[in-house]
Amino acid sequence: MNLRGQGFAAEADGARRRSSRLRLRVAWMYYAEDMTQGAIAEKLGIGRVTVTRLLADARALHEVSITLSREISDLPRLEIGLERRFGLREAIVTPLSSPEADPTVAIGAATGAFLSGFLQPETRIGVGWGRTLYSSLDFVGGGQADTVVSLLGGVSAVEHYNPAEFAWAFARLWKARCYLVAAPAIVDDADTRRRLIERCGIGETFAMTEALDAVLLSVGGLPMGSAEDRLNPFSPATLAELAALGAVGNVLYNCFDASGQLVDHPLNDRIMSAPIADLARAPERIVASGGVAKVAAMRGAMALIRPTVLITDEVTAAALLAQ
């Protein structure tokens, strides 16, 4: 009897069992407990590369089986419904953990992933601003674009979500030239806007929007006038006037009604943004936005911008299709 050979065999068998237990434990923590690969690596004291390999092995050995739940399988149905209802080239609908969940990061993640496959070295894109678009920066896979143009003047009350800050960060990621609007987002009157465009070089930036390949926009609801809302530049009186005119939302602070028409209010003549009509003529018009509070605004924006691509969450998608 070869005891030495039996010893080696037993040792090898024990190593295989330990490896199998570790692989299954990693798979359980990742798929069942929803832990990140980094957290699993830290918890088990192994490298993140090892975690990735063990997860791949578990899939290859059919130890993990992934099926689409009814809720997830509904996403393609919602996407097709949106495409048909609003004449979209593509709709991307992200799942949410619950109907009450904030969809900002989920939509941002889908937007970053979409842009990673969409932008090309020759692409000239105009960008809006907001929390959803800013969150997309964390999910960009890398690449290159030719030109990034900010579509709105600056907002002094915010930092990262500022149109200029977002445009700079976006351009850096894509190694692109960046053009900003060197003016506040809202000026005192229409005459000030005209003079800034004609005499301060802003007209040249706005003229570039006529030759963009794509625009990336988010939709805002009609601000409610909360003193704590630093993103709201409108006075309560202005908000009341906009509501009386039927305004339901804004794109780049340009306020519009439920039918997608810009409301006839002096505010819209004071916005230092690229002309909405020019943006609606861009070959690719990407709208990334969501939230049940914005459903009316998004319906109006669909008529105003006529997007070719819509990126939203499943709750908002269902609401958009409900009427």
Contacts in CASP RR format, 6 or more apart in sequence:
PFRMAT RR
TARGET T0000
AUTHOR 0000-0000-0000
METHOD contacts of the structure
MODEL  1
MNLRGQGFAAEADGARRRSSRLRLRVAWMYYAEDMTQGAIAEKLGIGRVT
VTRLLADARALHEVSITLSREISDLPRLEIGLERRFGLREAIVTPLSSPE
ADPTVAIGAATGAFLSGFLQPETRIGVGWGRTLYSSLDFVGGGQADTVVS
LLGGVSAVEHYNPAEFAWAFARLWKARCYLVAAPAIVDDADTRRRLIERC
GIGETFAMTEALDAVLLSVGGLPMGSAEDRLNPFSPATLAELAALGAVGN
VLYNCFDASGQLVDHPLNDRIMSAPIADLARAPERIVASGGVAKVAAMRG
AMALIRPTVLITDEVTAAALLAQ
22 44 0 8 1.000
22 46 0 8 1.000
22 54 0 8 1.000
23 54 0 8 1.000
23 57 0 8 1.000
23 58 0 8 1.000
23 61 0 8 1.000
23 63 0 8 1.000
24 58 0 8 1.000
24 63 0 8 1.000
25 44 0 8 1.000
26 40 0 8 1.000
26 44 0 8 1.000
26 51 0 8 1.000
26 54 0 8 1.000
26 55 0 8 1.000
26 58 0 8 1.000
27 54 0 8 1.000
27 55 0 8 1.000
27 58 0 8 1.000
27 63 0 8 1.000
27 64 0 8 1.000
29 35 0 8 1.000
29 40 0 8 1.000
29 43 0 8 1.000
30 37 0 8 1.000
30 40 0 8 1.000
30 51 0 8 1.000
30 55 0 8 1.000
31 64 0 8 1.000
31 66 0 8 1.000
35 43 0 8 1.000
37 48 0 8 1.000
37 51 0 8 1.000
37 52 0 8 1.000
37 55 0 8 1.000
38 48 0 8 1.000
38 51 0 8 1.000
40 51 0 8 1.000
41 47 0 8 1.000
41 48 0 8 1.000
41 50 0 8 1.000
41 51 0 8 1.000
44 51 0 8 1.000
55 64 0 8 1.000
58 64 0 8 1.000
71 95 0 8 1.000
71 314 0 8 1.000
72 95 0 8 1.000
74 314 0 8 1.000
75 93 0 8 1.000
75 94 0 8 1.000
75 95 0 8 1.000
75 314 0 8 1.000
78 91 0 8 1.000
78 93 0 8 1.000
78 314 0 8 1.000
78 317 0 8 1.000
78 318 0 8 1.000
78 321 0 8 1.000
79 90 0 8 1.000
79 91 0 8 1.000
79 92 0 8 1.000
79 93 0 8 1.000
79 317 0 8 1.000
80 91 0 8 1.000
81 91 0 8 1.000
81 321 0 8 1.000
82 88 0 8 1.000
82 91 0 8 1.000
82 93 0 8 1.000
82 310 0 8 1.000
82 312 0 8 1.000
82 317 0 8 1.000
82 320 0 8 1.000
82 321 0 8 1.000
83 89 0 8 1.000
83 90 0 8 1.000
83 91 0 8 1.000
85 320 0 8 1.000
85 321 0 8 1.000
86 302 0 8 1.000
86 307 0 8 1.000
86 310 0 8 1.000
86 320 0 8 1.000
88 307 0 8 1.000
88 308 0 8 1.000
88 309 0 8 1.000
88 310 0 8 1.000
89 308 0 8 1.000
89 309 0 8 1.000
90 308 0 8 1.000
90 309 0 8 1.000
90 310 0 8 1.000
91 309 0 8 1.000
91 310 0 8 1.000
91 311 0 8 1.000
91 312 0 8 1.000
91 317 0 8 1.000
92 110 0 8 1.000
92 114 0 8 1.000
92 309 0 8 1.000
92 310 0 8 1.000
92 311 0 8 1.000
92 312 0 8 1.000
93 312 0 8 1.000
93 313 0 8 1.000
93 314 0 8 1.000
93 317 0 8 1.000
94 103 0 8 1.000
94 106 0 8 1.000
94 107 0 8 1.000
94 109 0 8 1.000
94 110 0 8 1.000
94 311 0 8 1.000
94 312 0 8 1.000
94 313 0 8 1.000
94 314 0 8 1.000
95 106 0 8 1.000
95 313 0 8 1.000
95 314 0 8 1.000
96 103 0 8 1.000
96 106 0 8 1.000
96 313 0 8 1.000
96 314 0 8 1.000
96 315 0 8 1.000
99 292 0 8 1.000
99 315 0 8 1.000
103 290 0 8 1.000
103 291 0 8 1.000
103 312 0 8 1.000
103 313 0 8 1.000
103 315 0 8 1.000
103 316 0 8 1.000
104 131 0 8 1.000
104 132 0 8 1.000
104 135 0 8 1.000
105 135 0 8 1.000
106 313 0 8 1.000
107 132 0 8 1.000
107 135 0 8 1.000
107 288 0 8 1.000
107 289 0 8 1.000
107 290 0 8 1.000
107 311 0 8 1.000
107 312 0 8 1.000
107 313 0 8 1.000
108 132 0 8 1.000
108 133 0 8 1.000
108 135 0 8 1.000
108 136 0 8 1.000
108 139 0 8 1.000
108 288 0 8 1.000
108 311 0 8 1.000
109 135 0 8 1.000
109 136 0 8 1.000
109 138 0 8 1.000
109 139 0 8 1.000
110 139 0 8 1.000
110 288 0 8 1.000
110 311 0 8 1.000
111 132 0 8 1.000
111 133 0 8 1.000
111 136 0 8 1.000
111 139 0 8 1.000
111 216 0 8 1.000
111 286 0 8 1.000
111 288 0 8 1.000
111 311 0 8 1.000
112 136 0 8 1.000
112 137 0 8 1.000
112 139 0 8 1.000
112 140 0 8 1.000
112 141 0 8 1.000
113 139 0 8 1.000
113 141 0 8 1.000
114 286 0 8 1.000
114 309 0 8 1.000
114 311 0 8 1.000
115 136 0 8 1.000
115 140 0 8 1.000
115 216 0 8 1.000
116 139 0 8 1.000
116 140 0 8 1.000
116 141 0 8 1.000
116 142 0 8 1.000
116 143 0 8 1.000
118 214 0 8 1.000
118 284 0 8 1.000
118 286 0 8 1.000
119 125 0 8 1.000
119 143 0 8 1.000
119 144 0 8 1.000
119 145 0 8 1.000
119 174 0 8 1.000
120 144 0 8 1.000
120 145 0 8 1.000
121 143 0 8 1.000
121 144 0 8 1.000
121 145 0 8 1.000
121 146 0 8 1.000
122 146 0 8 1.000
122 213 0 8 1.000
123 145 0 8 1.000
123 146 0 8 1.000
123 147 0 8 1.000
123 213 0 8 1.000
123 214 0 8 1.000
124 145 0 8 1.000
124 146 0 8 1.000
124 147 0 8 1.000
124 149 0 8 1.000
124 208 0 8 1.000
124 211 0 8 1.000
124 212 0 8 1.000
124 213 0 8 1.000
124 214 0 8 1.000
125 145 0 8 1.000
125 147 0 8 1.000
125 148 0 8 1.000
125 149 0 8 1.000
125 212 0 8 1.000
125 213 0 8 1.000
125 214 0 8 1.000
125 215 0 8 1.000
125 216 0 8 1.000
126 148 0 8 1.000
126 149 0 8 1.000
126 150 0 8 1.000
126 151 0 8 1.000
126 209 0 8 1.000
126 212 0 8 1.000
126 214 0 8 1.000
126 215 0 8 1.000
126 216 0 8 1.000
126 274 0 8 1.000
126 282 0 8 1.000
127 133 0 8 1.000
127 148 0 8 1.000
127 149 0 8 1.000
127 150 0 8 1.000
127 151 0 8 1.000
127 163 0 8 1.000
127 166 0 8 1.000
127 167 0 8 1.000
127 170 0 8 1.000
127 215 0 8 1.000
127 216 0 8 1.000
127 217 0 8 1.000
128 150 0 8 1.000
128 151 0 8 1.000
128 152 0 8 1.000
128 163 0 8 1.000
128 166 0 8 1.000
128 167 0 8 1.000
128 215 0 8 1.000
128 216 0 8 1.000
128 217 0 8 1.000
128 218 0 8 1.000
128 252 0 8 1.000
129 150 0 8 1.000
129 152 0 8 1.000
129 155 0 8 1.000
129 161 0 8 1.000
129 162 0 8 1.000
129 163 0 8 1.000
129 166 0 8 1.000
129 167 0 8 1.000
129 218 0 8 1.000
129 252 0 8 1.000
130 161 0 8 1.000
130 166 0 8 1.000
130 218 0 8 1.000
130 231 0 8 1.000
131 161 0 8 1.000
132 218 0 8 1.000
132 288 0 8 1.000
132 289 0 8 1.000
132 290 0 8 1.000
133 166 0 8 1.000
133 216 0 8 1.000
133 218 0 8 1.000
133 288 0 8 1.000
134 160 0 8 1.000
134 161 0 8 1.000
134 166 0 8 1.000
134 169 0 8 1.000
136 288 0 8 1.000
137 166 0 8 1.000
137 169 0 8 1.000
137 170 0 8 1.000
137 173 0 8 1.000
140 173 0 8 1.000
140 174 0 8 1.000
142 173 0 8 1.000
142 174 0 8 1.000
143 173 0 8 1.000
143 174 0 8 1.000
143 175 0 8 1.000
144 174 0 8 1.000
144 175 0 8 1.000
144 176 0 8 1.000
145 171 0 8 1.000
145 174 0 8 1.000
145 175 0 8 1.000
145 176 0 8 1.000
146 176 0 8 1.000
146 177 0 8 1.000
147 176 0 8 1.000
147 177 0 8 1.000
147 178 0 8 1.000
147 179 0 8 1.000
147 208 0 8 1.000
148 167 0 8 1.000
148 170 0 8 1.000
148 171 0 8 1.000
148 174 0 8 1.000
148 176 0 8 1.000
148 177 0 8 1.000
148 178 0 8 1.000
148 179 0 8 1.000
149 167 0 8 1.000
149 178 0 8 1.000
149 179 0 8 1.000
149 205 0 8 1.000
149 208 0 8 1.000
149 209 0 8 1.000
149 212 0 8 1.000
149 274 0 8 1.000
150 163 0 8 1.000
150 164 0 8 1.000
150 166 0 8 1.000
150 167 0 8 1.000
150 178 0 8 1.000
150 179 0 8 1.000
150 180 0 8 1.000
150 181 0 8 1.000
150 205 0 8 1.000
151 163 0 8 1.000
151 181 0 8 1.000
151 209 0 8 1.000
151 215 0 8 1.000
151 217 0 8 1.000
151 252 0 8 1.000
151 273 0 8 1.000
151 274 0 8 1.000
151 279 0 8 1.000
152 163 0 8 1.000
152 181 0 8 1.000
152 185 0 8 1.000
152 252 0 8 1.000
152 253 0 8 1.000
152 271 0 8 1.000
152 272 0 8 1.000
152 273 0 8 1.000
152 274 0 8 1.000
153 163 0 8 1.000
153 164 0 8 1.000
153 180 0 8 1.000
153 181 0 8 1.000
153 182 0 8 1.000
153 183 0 8 1.000
153 184 0 8 1.000
153 185 0 8 1.000
153 272 0 8 1.000
153 273 0 8 1.000
154 162 0 8 1.000
154 163 0 8 1.000
154 164 0 8 1.000
154 181 0 8 1.000
154 183 0 8 1.000
154 184 0 8 1.000
154 185 0 8 1.000
154 272 0 8 1.000
155 161 0 8 1.000
155 162 0 8 1.000
155 163 0 8 1.000
155 184 0 8 1.000
155 185 0 8 1.000
155 231 0 8 1.000
155 233 0 8 1.000
156 162 0 8 1.000
156 184 0 8 1.000
157 230 0 8 1.000
157 231 0 8 1.000
157 233 0 8 1.000
158 230 0 8 1.000
158 231 0 8 1.000
159 165 0 8 1.000
160 166 0 8 1.000
160 169 0 8 1.000
161 231 0 8 1.000
163 181 0 8 1.000
163 185 0 8 1.000
164 180 0 8 1.000
164 181 0 8 1.000
167 178 0 8 1.000
167 180 0 8 1.000
168 178 0 8 1.000
168 180 0 8 1.000
170 176 0 8 1.000
170 178 0 8 1.000
171 177 0 8 1.000
171 178 0 8 1.000
179 205 0 8 1.000
179 208 0 8 1.000
180 205 0 8 1.000
181 202 0 8 1.000
181 205 0 8 1.000
181 206 0 8 1.000
181 272 0 8 1.000
181 273 0 8 1.000
182 200 0 8 1.000
182 201 0 8 1.000
182 202 0 8 1.000
183 196 0 8 1.000
183 200 0 8 1.000
183 202 0 8 1.000
183 272 0 8 1.000
184 272 0 8 1.000
185 233 0 8 1.000
185 253 0 8 1.000
185 271 0 8 1.000
185 272 0 8 1.000
185 273 0 8 1.000
186 233 0 8 1.000
186 253 0 8 1.000
186 267 0 8 1.000
186 270 0 8 1.000
186 271 0 8 1.000
186 272 0 8 1.000
187 193 0 8 1.000
187 196 0 8 1.000
187 270 0 8 1.000
187 272 0 8 1.000
188 270 0 8 1.000
189 266 0 8 1.000
189 269 0 8 1.000
189 270 0 8 1.000
190 266 0 8 1.000
190 269 0 8 1.000
190 270 0 8 1.000
192 270 0 8 1.000
193 269 0 8 1.000
193 270 0 8 1.000
193 271 0 8 1.000
193 272 0 8 1.000
196 202 0 8 1.000
196 272 0 8 1.000
197 203 0 8 1.000
197 206 0 8 1.000
202 272 0 8 1.000
205 274 0 8 1.000
206 274 0 8 1.000
206 275 0 8 1.000
206 278 0 8 1.000
209 215 0 8 1.000
209 274 0 8 1.000
209 275 0 8 1.000
209 278 0 8 1.000
209 279 0 8 1.000
209 282 0 8 1.000
210 278 0 8 1.000
210 281 0 8 1.000
212 282 0 8 1.000
213 282 0 8 1.000
213 283 0 8 1.000
213 284 0 8 1.000
214 282 0 8 1.000
214 283 0 8 1.000
214 284 0 8 1.000
214 285 0 8 1.000
214 286 0 8 1.000
215 279 0 8 1.000
215 282 0 8 1.000
215 284 0 8 1.000
215 285 0 8 1.000
215 286 0 8 1.000
216 286 0 8 1.000
216 288 0 8 1.000
217 251 0 8 1.000
217 252 0 8 1.000
217 279 0 8 1.000
217 285 0 8 1.000
217 286 0 8 1.000
217 287 0 8 1.000
217 288 0 8 1.000
217 289 0 8 1.000
217 301 0 8 1.000
217 305 0 8 1.000
217 307 0 8 1.000
218 251 0 8 1.000
218 287 0 8 1.000
218 288 0 8 1.000
218 289 0 8 1.000
219 249 0 8 1.000
219 250 0 8 1.000
219 251 0 8 1.000
219 287 0 8 1.000
219 289 0 8 1.000
219 290 0 8 1.000
219 294 0 8 1.000
219 297 0 8 1.000
219 298 0 8 1.000
219 301 0 8 1.000
220 249 0 8 1.000
220 250 0 8 1.000
220 251 0 8 1.000
220 289 0 8 1.000
220 294 0 8 1.000
220 297 0 8 1.000
221 248 0 8 1.000
221 249 0 8 1.000
221 250 0 8 1.000
221 293 0 8 1.000
221 294 0 8 1.000
221 296 0 8 1.000
221 297 0 8 1.000
222 239 0 8 1.000
222 242 0 8 1.000
222 243 0 8 1.000
222 247 0 8 1.000
222 248 0 8 1.000
222 249 0 8 1.000
222 250 0 8 1.000
222 255 0 8 1.000
222 297 0 8 1.000
223 229 0 8 1.000
223 231 0 8 1.000
223 232 0 8 1.000
223 233 0 8 1.000
223 234 0 8 1.000
223 239 0 8 1.000
223 250 0 8 1.000
224 232 0 8 1.000
224 239 0 8 1.000
225 232 0 8 1.000
225 234 0 8 1.000
225 235 0 8 1.000
225 236 0 8 1.000
225 239 0 8 1.000
226 232 0 8 1.000
233 253 0 8 1.000
234 242 0 8 1.000
234 267 0 8 1.000
238 265 0 8 1.000
238 267 0 8 1.000
241 265 0 8 1.000
242 255 0 8 1.000
242 263 0 8 1.000
242 265 0 8 1.000
242 267 0 8 1.000
245 257 0 8 1.000
245 263 0 8 1.000
245 264 0 8 1.000
245 265 0 8 1.000
246 257 0 8 1.000
246 258 0 8 1.000
246 263 0 8 1.000
247 255 0 8 1.000
247 256 0 8 1.000
247 257 0 8 1.000
247 263 0 8 1.000
247 265 0 8 1.000
248 256 0 8 1.000
248 257 0 8 1.000
248 258 0 8 1.000
248 296 0 8 1.000
248 297 0 8 1.000
248 299 0 8 1.000
248 300 0 8 1.000
249 255 0 8 1.000
249 256 0 8 1.000
249 294 0 8 1.000
249 296 0 8 1.000
249 297 0 8 1.000
249 300 0 8 1.000
249 301 0 8 1.000
250 256 0 8 1.000
250 297 0 8 1.000
251 276 0 8 1.000
251 301 0 8 1.000
251 304 0 8 1.000
251 305 0 8 1.000
252 271 0 8 1.000
252 273 0 8 1.000
252 274 0 8 1.000
252 276 0 8 1.000
253 267 0 8 1.000
253 271 0 8 1.000
253 273 0 8 1.000
254 262 0 8 1.000
254 268 0 8 1.000
254 271 0 8 1.000
254 273 0 8 1.000
254 276 0 8 1.000
255 262 0 8 1.000
255 263 0 8 1.000
255 265 0 8 1.000
255 267 0 8 1.000
255 268 0 8 1.000
256 262 0 8 1.000
256 263 0 8 1.000
256 300 0 8 1.000
256 301 0 8 1.000
256 304 0 8 1.000
257 263 0 8 1.000
257 300 0 8 1.000
258 296 0 8 1.000
258 299 0 8 1.000
258 300 0 8 1.000
259 300 0 8 1.000
259 303 0 8 1.000
260 300 0 8 1.000
260 301 0 8 1.000
260 302 0 8 1.000
260 303 0 8 1.000
260 304 0 8 1.000
261 303 0 8 1.000
261 304 0 8 1.000
262 268 0 8 1.000
262 276 0 8 1.000
262 304 0 8 1.000
276 304 0 8 1.000
276 305 0 8 1.000
279 285 0 8 1.000
279 305 0 8 1.000
280 304 0 8 1.000
280 305 0 8 1.000
280 306 0 8 1.000
283 308 0 8 1.000
284 308 0 8 1.000
284 309 0 8 1.000
285 305 0 8 1.000
285 306 0 8 1.000
285 307 0 8 1.000
285 308 0 8 1.000
285 309 0 8 1.000
286 307 0 8 1.000
286 308 0 8 1.000
286 309 0 8 1.000
286 311 0 8 1.000
287 298 0 8 1.000
287 301 0 8 1.000
287 302 0 8 1.000
287 305 0 8 1.000
287 307 0 8 1.000
287 309 0 8 1.000
287 310 0 8 1.000
287 311 0 8 1.000
288 310 0 8 1.000
288 311 0 8 1.000
288 312 0 8 1.000
289 298 0 8 1.000
289 301 0 8 1.000
289 311 0 8 1.000
289 312 0 8 1.000
289 316 0 8 1.000
290 298 0 8 1.000
290 312 0 8 1.000
290 313 0 8 1.000
290 316 0 8 1.000
291 312 0 8 1.000
291 313 0 8 1.000
291 315 0 8 1.000
291 316 0 8 1.000
292 315 0 8 1.000
292 316 0 8 1.000
292 319 0 8 1.000
294 316 0 8 1.000
295 316 0 8 1.000
295 319 0 8 1.000
295 320 0 8 1.000
298 312 0 8 1.000
298 316 0 8 1.000
298 320 0 8 1.000
299 320 0 8 1.000
299 323 0 8 1.000
301 307 0 8 1.000
302 310 0 8 1.000
302 320 0 8 1.000
312 320 0 8 1.000
END
